[in-house]
């Protein structure tokens, strides 16, 4: 059981990241929102629905794995979806980093800027019921018209499937507003 499922079961309600992912999925399905970014994110999200959290023995060791797909931030009405690229280094000192670019809004309008994923750690021995397998900072400015969204958040997630074929999780805004809460999903290349 993943940490997000555990928390949802514990409080009998979904986490903010789960709510964001559900809202974005509904918008993509019903209104073709967020263009190709939305379609790609939904496709990968649906592919992970029945996968369990990777155990320590299922996570690669002694190699690097590149992941790519989508990240969503904010609510559907003011949110953005972009392309996420993560590089996981599965050596003795495991780490994860990367970035996100090519953001679009609900109407598929381009959003300027990019985000950097840094300082990421991998805990292959995490108990998925109480701990995240990955934690990293994600930060940077995104510009929609005259409005700048300053992202200063945490990626918290877990690997899914044998060989850690996917990585998914939540974006937790470190600002009190929570306006950059969201989700991410990516697959190994």
TORMIVEX-310810 format. One line per 5 residues: number of its first residue (from 1); their letters; for each residue x, z, y of C-alpha. Coordinates in Angstrom, 1 decimal. Example, Ala and Ser with C-alpha at 12.3 -4.5 7.8 and 13.67 -1.06 7.14 Angstrom:
! residues 2
1 = as = 12.3,7.8,-4.5  13.7,7.1,-1.1
***
This chain:
! residues 189
1 = xxxxx = 0.0,0.0,0.0  1.4,-0.9,3.4  1.7,1.5,6.3  -1.0,-0.4,8.2  -3.4,-0.2,5.3
6 = xxxxx = -2.6,3.5,4.9  -3.3,4.2,8.5  -6.5,2.2,8.4  -7.6,4.1,5.3  -6.6,7.4,6.8
11 = xxxxx = -8.6,7.0,9.9  -11.1,4.6,8.4  -10.5,2.1,11.1  -8.1,-0.8,11.6  -4.9,-0.5,13.6
16 = xxxxx = -4.4,-2.3,16.9  -2.3,-4.9,15.2  -4.9,-5.6,12.6  -7.6,-5.8,15.3  -5.5,-8.3,17.3
21 = xxxxx = -4.9,-10.4,14.2  -8.6,-10.4,13.3  -9.6,-11.4,16.8  -7.0,-14.2,17.0  -8.1,-15.5,13.6
26 = xxxxx = -11.7,-15.6,14.6  -10.9,-17.4,17.8  -8.8,-20.0,16.0  -11.5,-20.5,13.3  -14.5,-20.8,15.7
31 = xxxxx = -13.0,-22.3,18.8  -9.7,-23.9,17.8  -8.0,-21.5,20.2  -4.2,-21.4,20.7  -3.7,-25.0,19.5
36 = xxxxx = -1.3,-25.7,16.7  0.4,-22.3,17.1  -3.0,-20.6,16.2  -3.5,-23.0,13.2  0.0,-22.3,11.9
41 = xxxxx = -0.3,-18.5,12.3  -3.7,-18.5,10.6  -2.4,-20.6,7.7  0.5,-18.3,7.0  -1.6,-15.1,7.5
46 = xxxxx = -4.1,-16.3,4.9  -1.2,-17.1,2.5  -0.1,-13.4,2.7  -3.5,-11.8,2.1  -3.0,-10.9,-1.5
51 = xxxxx = 0.7,-10.2,-1.5  2.0,-6.7,-2.0  4.8,-5.1,0.0  8.2,-6.1,-1.4  9.9,-3.3,-3.3
56 = xxxxx = 13.6,-2.5,-2.7  14.5,-4.6,-5.8  12.5,-7.6,-4.5  14.4,-7.6,-1.2  17.4,-9.9,-1.3
61 = xxxxx = 20.9,-8.4,-1.0  24.2,-9.9,0.2  22.6,-12.8,2.0  20.9,-13.9,5.3  17.3,-15.2,5.4
66 = xxxxx = 15.7,-17.0,8.3  12.0,-16.5,8.9  9.7,-18.5,11.2  6.1,-18.8,12.2  3.9,-17.0,14.8
71 = xxxxx = 3.6,-14.0,17.1  0.4,-13.1,19.0  0.3,-10.7,22.0  -2.5,-9.3,24.0  -6.3,-9.8,23.6
76 = xxxxx = -7.9,-13.1,22.8  -9.1,-13.6,26.4  -5.7,-13.0,28.0  -3.4,-13.3,24.9  -0.7,-15.7,24.0
81 = xxxxx = 0.6,-17.1,20.7  4.2,-18.3,20.2  6.7,-19.4,17.7  8.7,-16.5,16.2  12.1,-17.0,14.5
86 = xxxxx = 13.8,-14.0,12.8  17.1,-13.8,11.1  17.4,-11.0,8.5  20.8,-10.0,7.3  20.6,-8.3,3.9
91 = xxxxx = 24.1,-6.8,3.6  25.2,-3.1,3.5  24.3,-2.7,7.2  21.0,-4.7,7.1  19.7,-5.9,10.4
96 = xxxxx = 17.1,-8.3,11.9  17.0,-10.1,15.2  15.8,-13.4,16.7  13.4,-14.6,19.4  10.0,-16.1,20.3
101 = xxxxx = 9.4,-19.3,22.4  6.9,-22.0,22.9  4.0,-19.7,23.8  0.5,-21.0,24.6  -2.7,-19.3,25.9
106 = xxxxx = -6.2,-19.5,24.5  -6.8,-23.0,25.9  -3.4,-24.2,24.5  -1.8,-24.2,27.9  1.9,-23.7,27.9
111 = xxxxx = 3.2,-20.3,28.8  6.7,-20.1,30.3  9.5,-17.8,29.1  10.9,-16.4,25.9  11.3,-13.1,24.1
116 = xxxxx = 14.4,-11.7,22.4  14.2,-9.6,19.2  17.1,-7.2,19.1  18.4,-3.9,17.6  16.4,-4.5,14.4
121 = xxxxx = 17.0,-2.4,11.3  15.8,-3.0,7.8  15.0,0.0,5.5  14.7,-1.5,2.0  13.9,1.9,0.6
126 = xxxxx = 11.0,2.6,3.0  7.9,4.2,1.5  5.3,1.5,2.5  2.6,4.2,2.7  4.4,6.1,5.4
131 = xxxxx = 7.3,4.0,6.8  8.0,0.5,8.1  10.6,-1.7,6.4  11.6,-3.3,9.6  11.8,-2.1,13.2
136 = xxxxx = 13.1,-4.0,16.2  12.7,-4.3,19.9  11.1,-7.4,21.4  11.4,-8.0,25.2  11.3,-10.6,27.9
141 = xxxxx = 9.1,-12.1,30.6  6.3,-14.6,29.9  4.7,-16.5,32.9  1.2,-17.8,33.0  0.7,-19.4,36.4
146 = xxxxx = 1.5,-16.8,39.1  1.2,-13.9,36.5  4.2,-12.6,34.7  3.8,-10.6,31.5  6.8,-8.3,31.1
151 = xxxxx = 7.0,-7.6,27.3  8.8,-4.5,26.2  7.5,-3.8,22.7  8.5,-2.9,19.1  8.1,-5.1,16.0
156 = xxxxx = 7.1,-2.9,13.1  6.6,-4.6,9.8  7.2,-5.1,6.1  8.4,-7.8,3.7  5.8,-9.3,1.3
161 = xxxxx = 6.2,-10.8,-2.1  9.0,-11.3,-4.5  12.3,-12.1,-2.7  10.7,-10.9,0.6  9.2,-14.4,1.0
166 = xxxxx = 7.2,-13.3,4.1  7.5,-10.7,6.8  4.5,-9.5,8.7  3.5,-6.6,10.9  2.4,-5.3,14.3
171 = xxxxx = 3.7,-5.5,17.8  3.4,-2.2,19.5  3.6,-2.1,23.3  5.9,0.6,24.6  4.1,0.5,27.9
176 = xxxxx = 1.1,2.8,28.3  -1.2,-0.1,29.0  -0.9,-1.5,25.4  -1.5,-5.0,26.9  1.2,-6.5,24.7
181 = xxxxx = 0.0,-5.1,21.4  -0.3,-7.7,18.7  0.8,-9.1,15.4  3.4,-11.3,13.8  3.7,-13.2,10.5
186 = xxxx = 6.6,-15.4,9.3  7.8,-17.0,6.1  11.3,-17.5,4.7  12.6,-21.0,5.3
***
